[in-house]
Amino acid sequence: MTGLSKSKIYQLIASGDIEAAKVGRATVVFVASLRAFLQTQRTQPRSSVTPGL
């Protein structure tokens, strides 16, 4: 879904970058929190046209 490893997701939870909750033994990541984090990490696509040429 994200291309991120499980360990990276756990690091992001620990750092507070994404929100999660424990449900029994499962760790549940809030979709809105994950989307918000991924949105902040977006980069602008590079233009294929070089200016001045």
C-alpha atoms as one frame of an Amber mdcrd trajectory, in Angstrom:
protein
   0.000   0.000   0.000   2.693   2.536   0.961   5.897   0.818  -0.047   7.189
   1.314   3.497   8.503  -1.579   5.543   6.834  -2.674   8.757   9.842  -1.482
  10.754   9.676   1.971   9.129   5.972   2.217   9.985   6.802   1.365  13.619
   9.546   4.032  13.617   7.049   6.612  12.335   4.585   5.612  15.055   7.295
   5.891  17.741   8.368   9.320  16.489   4.769  10.573  16.463   4.702  11.140
  12.709   1.688   8.844  12.308  -1.001   7.852  14.804  -1.805   4.297  15.752
  -3.697   2.367  18.399  -3.323  -1.069  19.908  -6.338  -3.348  19.476  -5.504
  -6.500  21.359  -2.109  -7.554  19.988  -2.601  -5.707  16.694  -1.289  -2.224
  15.954  -3.831  -0.293  13.908  -2.685   2.763  11.934  -5.254   5.495  11.369
  -5.746   5.934   7.624  -6.214   9.706   7.880  -2.947  10.019   9.802  -1.060
   7.917   7.250  -2.521   9.891   4.331  -1.610  13.193   5.987   1.955  12.014
   6.566   2.338  10.773   2.992   0.926  14.048   1.663   3.626  15.994   3.526
   6.288  13.760   1.973   5.198  14.321  -1.636   7.710  15.813  -4.027   6.952
  17.827  -7.103   7.512  15.993 -10.394  10.504  17.174 -12.352   9.833  18.892
 -15.627  11.120  17.018 -18.664  11.725  20.315 -20.481  14.970  22.092 -19.669
  14.494  25.876 -19.465  16.463  27.865 -21.990  16.781  25.128 -24.581
